[in-house]
Amino acid sequence: MVKKMYAIYDKKTAVYDKPFLSHNDGDAMRAISDAMSQDNMLSRHPEDFSLNCIGEYDDLTACIQIYPVKVVAELNELINVN
């Protein structure tokens, strides 16, 4: 199955966090929204982060396809989104 690869970008440090896999943009936004319900850096400073799609991973072939970075959402837009 092909899943999309996402990474959180930190605007203050100008670096991307390690990638994670999700089925689609909505699934990735829900996962990040859930993570923001905890007390952590994402929830304390959502204006500093964005969710980005960076490619695809095929778990049948282990092939990775890298895309140009696409901003899916600014994390401050995901506050209280279920």
Buried (B, 14 or more C-beta within 10 A) or exposed (E): EEBBBBBBBBEEEEEBBEBBBBEEBEBBBBBBBEBBEEEEEBBEBBEBBBBBBBBBBEEEEEEEEEEEBEEBBBBEBBEEEE
